[in-house]
């Protein structure tokens, strides 16, 4: 069996980067002001006014991640590529995924927002990645599809038994990478505590690597799972909070079903240093409330 292209948006990796401190500003970066145009769109084509309601519905009622609230959102490969091209065109530095709820029936979903470099935090000296809203929607439907939450619909991490290979994992241990077994446990790690993360940020080169992987392996999309960390947050020695987050998996078309695709992700270049690769000290994988600089919500 092949291996998952599986990436984690969450606390353990973020804590490693926070502990190391921020990366320095590159010569090509210019700080921008976080301006919000109420007539603009999110990166995945949702009008700002609607996105504002969706994220605030979640903030007001985050709920708990349980076996009855399993959530994953599927995006087409074309949608992900269009989002990536928009990031390049607008000189964005990354993407922030927000937890959200649909307006119609309050189901869990995600909202994607572009970000731009907005200077350095005066205390931590970490980069600030400010939300940036598009002046127009992208040219494909990128809102994401809900409801594909069973193994028969391609969401293999929801299987009653692990779909992961029993052979040792040989994929390069990149900064965002988690093993199939870790992802399976996290996606199925439920609890009665409220979801305690509102958003998570990733650099543009991660999206680039995912787009390239889909093209190389003839994938058809990206599935974003809600998940929960197996280990406590660990900001302090007595911290016992298990943070929530996302797990990202590329998919392939199998008999018209978007099945979680197994394969290793290529190395992710560090922004501004195309021949270097991310380490535990890189400024990425930030989440709110761990780091809320530059966010629009809450």
Phi, psi and omega in degrees: 000144180283175183255155179289139158275094192233125183230147186248132172254100184184197201282314187301313180293324180294318181298323177299318181286323179297320182295328183279339184096174187272163176275158185279157179290136178272163185292338185269356184267138175233128183294141177239157178271140180284095180256134181246121177258116184294348179260008183260189189232159171283173181296329179264028167078021179262128177305141185306316183299321179289316179300321178302317178293319183296314181290322180290332173298320177291315182300319180289331181217078182293333180067187180242150178269103183234178180291349176261358179237030176305134183219132167215147182239130183251131177244140177292158176299323179296321179293316180296318179295320179295321176297317179297317179297325177294319177301317179294314184297324183265006180056042177284161179252354180176193183222138178244124176261126177257141166291143183205173175230148175289149181287325187291310184229011175061029176282151178296145175203193177227153174237130182254132183229136174291155174227154175229152179299131183229036178094189181246144175297133185294337182262304185276342183064018175277152178295143174258126180251099187274136176303143181222124183257140186286152178278349180206158178284155177286168192272010175227164177285110185238020183287342179092149182248128177264168171096348180271072191243015179243156176304325179294338178264011175101348181277079189292337180290351176266007179294151181294331174240151185298133176273005189283150178293150179270349178282155180302143180284130182243007179291149176301136182276079179286169186299325183267352193286138168231154181284165178301316181296320177297314180299317180299316180293321182291319179295333181253017181264091186269167178192161182272351181287148179298149174301126193248017175231140181255336180197165176213141184249142174224148183285159185299330183291336174293317178296321177301315181296322178293316179299315180296320180298318179297320180290317182295319185260011179056041177284166182242357180175187181228130177253129178250114179266143163288146182208174180217136184291144180282334182249153179299162182304313173079019177295324175236160181302334182260005182289121181244013183284130173263106183287151174269170181185202180233153169237130183253131180223130175285155183232160177229150181281114177234108183054045178065021177242138183273090188267135177310126185265140181253127179174163180273143178272140178296161178300148182252112180296147175285134180306131179086350181222078188299343182253009175248163182231154187297142175232182180297346181264003182287153182269083181202173180070027184283141177235160172249123031263001179298315177217111184251011178299129175090356183281155174270324179235146355278000000 
